[in-house]
Amino acid sequence: MRIYILRHGIAEDVRPGGSDGERALTREGEQKVRRVIERARHGKMAPSVIFTSPLRRAVETAAVASAILGDHAKTVTTDVLLPSGSPQRVWKEIRGVRTAELMLVGHEPLLSSLAAFLLNCPDLVVEMKKGALLSIDVEEPSHEPHGVLQWMLTPKLAGA
């Protein structure tokens, strides 16, 4: 299974009286995510399921990805991708999904921890910039994943 990990794009600051969960993508954030997904699409990226955190900036990031990838991917909102989530809970949710490719859209610090967990390298430090996309191949889903890093694309590398 190929797992794409996408951190949400740049979001607006919390508005007075607002909440962190209501923060929307900025125009710059949307443009950078769009550029990353467009570049990755040239590599034949085609997830059939996009799991996203319920926070607005992640939902909007997932929508940008889905639109660029052709809206063929089913989007699933899940609390396991909240910033306070655990890699083990994410793995438990996705390991039974029968698909060749899926995408996870969420936040730090969860996503860098998730990458290290999927690669079976708990001490690995992965810097997931806003709008960054990571590709990991995981052999047959098992209790403990043993993934292989394929590539990482940041907005800067994508020309955004």
C-alpha positions as CSV (number, residue, x, y, z in Angstrom):
1,M,0.0,0.0,0.0
2,R,1.3,3.5,-0.9
3,I,0.5,6.1,1.8
4,Y,0.7,9.8,1.0
5,I,1.0,12.0,4.0
6,L,0.0,15.7,3.3
7,R,0.3,18.4,5.9
8,H,-2.3,21.2,5.6
9,G,-1.3,24.4,3.9
10,I,-0.7,27.8,5.5
11,A,-3.8,28.8,7.5
12,E,-5.0,32.1,8.8
13,D,-4.4,33.1,12.4
14,V,-7.1,32.4,15.0
15,R,-9.7,35.2,14.9
16,P,-10.7,36.9,18.1
17,G,-13.4,34.7,19.7
18,G,-12.7,32.0,17.1
19,S,-11.2,28.5,17.5
20,D,-8.2,26.8,16.1
21,G,-10.5,24.3,14.3
22,E,-12.1,27.1,12.3
23,R,-8.9,28.4,10.8
24,A,-9.1,28.5,7.0
25,L,-6.4,28.1,4.4
26,T,-4.9,31.4,3.2
27,R,-4.7,32.1,-0.5
28,E,-0.9,31.4,-0.3
29,G,-1.5,28.2,1.6
30,E,-4.0,27.0,-1.1
31,Q,-1.6,27.9,-3.9
32,K,1.3,26.1,-2.3
33,V,-0.8,22.9,-1.7
34,R,-2.1,23.1,-5.3
35,R,1.5,23.3,-6.7
36,V,2.7,20.4,-4.6
37,I,-0.3,18.2,-5.7
38,E,0.0,19.2,-9.3
39,R,3.7,18.2,-9.3
40,A,3.0,14.9,-7.5
41,R,0.2,14.1,-10.0
42,H,2.7,14.0,-12.8
43,G,4.2,11.0,-10.9
44,K,0.8,9.2,-11.3
45,M,-0.3,9.7,-7.8
46,A,-3.9,8.3,-7.5
47,P,-5.2,7.7,-4.0
48,S,-8.6,6.2,-3.9
49,V,-9.3,7.4,-0.4
50,I,-8.3,10.6,1.3
51,F,-8.5,10.6,5.1
52,T,-8.6,14.1,6.6
53,S,-8.6,15.7,10.0
54,P,-11.9,17.5,10.7
55,L,-10.2,20.8,11.3
56,R,-11.1,23.3,8.5
57,R,-7.6,23.9,7.2
58,A,-7.1,20.1,6.7
59,V,-10.6,19.6,5.1
60,E,-9.8,22.5,2.7
61,T,-6.4,21.0,1.9
62,A,-8.0,17.6,1.2
63,A,-10.5,19.3,-1.1
64,V,-7.8,21.0,-3.1
65,A,-6.0,17.6,-3.5
66,S,-9.2,15.9,-4.5
67,A,-10.1,18.5,-7.1
68,I,-6.6,18.3,-8.7
69,L,-6.6,14.5,-8.6
70,G,-9.9,14.3,-10.4
71,D,-12.4,13.9,-7.6
72,H,-12.2,10.1,-7.9
73,A,-11.0,9.7,-4.4
74,K,-13.5,9.2,-1.6
75,T,-12.9,11.7,1.3
76,V,-13.2,10.4,4.9
77,T,-13.1,12.7,7.9
78,T,-11.6,11.2,11.0
79,D,-10.6,12.4,14.4
80,V,-7.6,10.1,14.5
81,L,-5.8,12.8,12.3
82,L,-6.3,15.6,14.8
83,P,-2.9,17.1,16.0
84,S,-3.2,15.2,19.3
85,G,-3.7,11.9,17.6
86,S,-1.3,8.9,17.8
87,P,0.4,7.1,15.0
88,Q,-0.9,3.8,16.4
89,R,-4.5,5.0,16.2
90,V,-4.0,6.2,12.6
91,W,-2.4,2.8,11.6
92,K,-5.3,0.9,13.3
93,E,-7.8,2.9,11.2
94,I,-6.1,2.6,7.8
95,R,-4.4,-0.8,7.9
96,G,-7.6,-2.6,7.0
97,V,-8.3,-0.4,4.0
98,R,-8.0,-2.4,0.8
99,T,-6.6,0.0,-1.7
100,A,-3.3,0.5,-3.5
101,E,-2.9,4.1,-2.5
102,L,-4.4,6.4,0.1
103,M,-3.7,9.9,1.4
104,L,-3.7,11.2,5.0
105,V,-4.2,15.0,5.5
106,G,-3.5,16.4,8.9
107,H,-1.2,18.3,11.3
108,E,1.9,18.4,13.2
109,P,3.2,17.0,15.5
110,L,1.2,13.9,14.5
111,L,2.3,13.6,10.9
112,S,6.1,13.6,11.5
113,S,5.6,11.0,14.3
114,L,3.4,9.0,11.9
115,A,6.1,9.0,9.2
116,A,8.6,7.7,11.7
117,F,6.2,5.0,12.9
118,L,5.3,3.8,9.4
119,L,9.0,3.6,8.6
120,N,9.6,1.7,11.8
121,C,12.2,4.3,12.9
122,P,10.9,5.8,16.2
123,D,13.9,8.1,16.6
124,L,13.6,9.5,13.0
125,V,13.0,13.2,12.8
126,V,10.9,14.3,9.8
127,E,10.2,18.0,9.3
128,M,6.8,18.2,7.7
129,K,6.5,21.8,6.4
130,K,3.1,23.2,5.7
131,G,1.9,21.8,2.4
132,A,4.6,19.1,2.3
133,L,3.8,15.7,0.8
134,L,5.5,12.4,1.8
135,S,5.2,9.0,0.0
136,I,5.7,5.8,1.9
137,D,5.2,2.2,0.7
138,V,4.1,-0.3,3.3
139,E,4.1,-4.0,2.6
140,E,1.1,-6.1,3.5
141,P,-0.6,-4.3,6.5
142,S,0.4,-6.0,9.7
143,H,0.4,-5.2,13.4
144,E,3.7,-3.2,13.0
145,P,4.3,-1.4,9.7
146,H,7.7,-1.6,8.0
147,G,7.5,1.1,5.3
148,V,10.0,2.4,2.8
149,L,10.3,6.1,2.1
150,Q,9.7,6.8,-1.6
151,W,9.9,10.6,-1.7
152,M,9.1,13.9,-0.1
153,L,8.0,17.0,-1.9
154,T,7.9,20.4,-0.2
155,P,6.3,23.6,-1.6
156,K,9.7,25.1,-2.1
157,L,10.8,22.0,-4.2
158,A,7.6,22.2,-6.1
159,G,8.3,25.8,-7.1
160,A,5.7,27.3,-4.9
